[in-house]
Amino acid sequence: MINVNKKNKVKNKVFEFLTIFSMVFGLVIGNGIYLKNSNEPGGVLGEAGQNPYIAIFVWVFIGVMCTLMMITFIEASSAAEGNEDHSTVQSWAKKFINNRCASLFSILYICMYMPVLLSLASLFSIEIIFESVDDFFSISSKWGLVKFTVTKIILSMLLLIFFQLLNIYTYTPSKFIQTFLTFVKFIPLFVAIVGSFSVFAIDGPNKNNSFNPVEKHYSSWKPTTLLATSMPVLFAFDGFVYAATLRKDCENKKVVAPAMLSAILAVTVFYIVVTVSIFISREDGNIFNLFDEIFRGNIYFVLLFKIIIAITMLTILNGYSTLMPRTINSAIDEKLIAINFKSNAFKKGGYLGFTITSIIFVVFVSSSLALTGNRESELSAFYISNYSSNSTVIFAFTSYLLVMIFVLINKKTKKVRVDSIRGSFIIGIISSVMLFIVLGYAYYDFLINKFINKSYEDPALLILFSLLIGLIWFINEIILSKNNIEENDFYLRLNPKNWHKYNKQIALTNYVKKKGKKNEIRNIKKSL
């Protein structure tokens, strides 16, 4: 529970509002604007074919889409009736879709989505610091690339361990870290905005930038270009729904909706302003190189602001470390995963998340080193984590789309009671169609277009993750079914004899008899 001041209800509401606002802002503003806004392949400007107007249009388009989506998720979060009710994507899936879909989403978020983003955040935070220091002091050449890379891996792992343990054993420090660093995060971004416009004013309109490149080779406004540009922008916006998980910890439930909506609006406006400011000062769209432009060779100021960025990136690490144990315990409480902790559920859930994340981290780092180790000049522990982020975004927004569709269906069926928002049905249809088009192209691009272009990393990871999540979900469903066979007949339906003519009562009776005989044999063997 978020600590409240019962004597001052206004102060308490403001504090809870800021906690949720900072969670949304902290989770969303971060990796995306730093990782995905450049003119490199996979970056916003790169996918836009160096056309800054397309890039800005897509930032606006996705920002509007996510704001409209938030209306639907605010309605979904209102379905949580009491303090014990959770507001997570899987709990929404359970209420509006069914248990098996909710179980699948639980496996997705616990075993892939959150561990991948936690690994990415820890690696990227250290990567920023070391690469920034290396640019000025060439420590990689002094230490050797292997020692340089190993040091980054060790520090990233320690950072990952620290934040996960912090959020297992306490909540207050994490809460203040998130709120404080969210506002600190504004510092380099405001400097980037003010500094870039100052550089533009000083150097004049003839300066080479994204709008006035050395070689004008803009891509035309093709639908495929617009949709391809949407993918890195989606990554930048991902995470905006997860602050709803804090609803259970809020004394004032009514602050959740306005905090979430105002935060995503603020994120959208901020992203657009930052993007424009980068484009008017840099041709490459890279915010890190922008500081070199602003401070004109003052290495200490440049280094300072890059380190501040690295520190504020910890909001991603801290945010998802906070959400991981809550997501696991939500899945356990709602009987979506075949695990049950009889005591110390939160801590044990935290340690389960810690174990899964550590495994993902080790596998990703090892795979990255194996794939890049034969080219020592490009040795990287970050390689697989960076590519994996694309798959996580596709899966995450697919789950959002499914929940949105069934929230809209619920308006007709009235299966779940929600606080209806005026105009939300039309808004939900519009945002669902927008997201469906974007995701449709994403799956085409990953599973067909990239194979044709012999770019195998993204499709390989998407397929691998799909198979692993499907396998874990399948095993989880079998165990859940065996534990509650009368209500969950998934295991019975796997029997080939039940594929064509299935009578649940007969199948259940046969199963109980067979299980009873096995128990009798087991008891006889024990008595001998």
C-alpha positions, 0 to 999 in steps of 0.5 A: 500500500502507498503510505497515506496521510490520513490527516491530510486527504488533499496532500495524499491525493496529490502524492498518489497522483504524482506517484502514478504520473511519475510511474507512467512518465518514468516507464515511457520516457527513457529507452525509446527516445535514446535508443530509437530516434536516430537515423540508423536502421531500426531508428525512427529517422532511419525507418522514415527514410531520413524524412523528418516530416514522416518521423514527426507525423508518426510520433504524433500519430502513435501519441494520439493512438496511445492517448485514445487507447488509454481511455479504454484501459481506464475503463478496464481498470475500473473493473477492479472492485476492491482493494484485493482486485488487481489491475494488470493486463492479465487480470483484465484478460481474465475478466474480459476474455477468459482464463486461458488467455489471461494465463498466456499473458501472465507467462508472456509478461513474467517469462519474457516481457519484463525480464527482457526490459529489465535486462535491457535497462541495466545493460543500456544504463551502464553502456551509456556511461562507459561509451560516453567516458570512452569517447573522451578518454579511450578507456577501451583501448587502454583496458582492451575491449574484452576487459572493457566489455566484461566490466560493463557486464559485471556492473550491469548485473550488479545494478540488476540485482540491486534494484530487484532486491530493493523492490523485494524488501521495501517499497518506500525507497523505490517510490521516492527514487521513481518520483525523484528520477522522473523529474531529474529526467527532465533536466537533460531533455529540457537542456536538449530542447533549449540548447538545440533551439539556441544552436539553431538560432546561432547557426542560422537556417542554413545549418545542416540538420534533419530538415536540411541534410547535406544530401537530400534523399527523403523517402516519399510518403508511402504507407509502408514507410509510415508503418515501418516508422511506427515500430520504433515509436511504439517501443518508445511509448510502451509501458504506459498501461502498467501504472494501473497496477498501482491502483491496488496500492492507492487509498484514493482509487479515483486518482488513477484515471486522471493520472494515467491520462495526463501522463500519456498526454504529457509524454506525447507532447514531450516526445514531439517537442524533443524530436523536433528540437533534435531534428533542427540541430542534428542531421542524424537524429541522435540525442547523444550527439546533440549534446556535443553540438550544444556544448561545443567541445566542452567534454565535461558538460557533455559527459555530465549530461550523458551520465545524468541520462544514464542515471535517469534510465534507472527509472525503467529498471526501478519501475519494472523491478517494482512491477515484477513481483506485483505481476507475479503475485497478481497471477498467483492470486488469480490462479493463472500460473501453477505456483502457490506460495503459502507464506511470504508471497510477495518476497517469494514472487520477487525472488521468482522474478529475480531468478527468471530475469537473471536467467534471461540476462545471462542467456542474452549476454552469453548469446550476444558475446557468442554472436559478436565475439568473432569480430572483436572490434564489435564485441557487444553484450547488448546485441540480443537485448536490443533486438529482443526489445522489438519482439517484446513490443509486438507481443505487448501491443498484441495483448493490449489490442486483444484486451481492448477488443473484448472491453468493447465487446463487454459494452454490449454483453455487460459481462463485467461492470465498468465505469463507462466513459462518454464516447469511449466506444467510438474512441475504442473502435478508432484506436483498435483499428489504428493499432490493428493496422500497425501490428498487421504490418509489423507481423508482415515485416518481421515474418516475411519482409525481413526474411526476404531481405535476409535480416534474420535477427528479429524474425528468429527471436519473434519465432523463438519467443513464441515457441518458448512462451507457447511451451511454458503456457502449455505445461502451465495449463496442464498443471492448472487443469490437473489441480482443478480438473472439474472446472478446467478440463484442458487436460481432458481435451488433450486426449486424442479420444476426445478430439471428435466426440467429447462429453465432459462428464464421461471424460471426467468420470473416466479420469477420476476412476483412472486416477483412483486406481493409480492412487490405490496401486501407489498406496499398496506399493507404499505399504509393502 
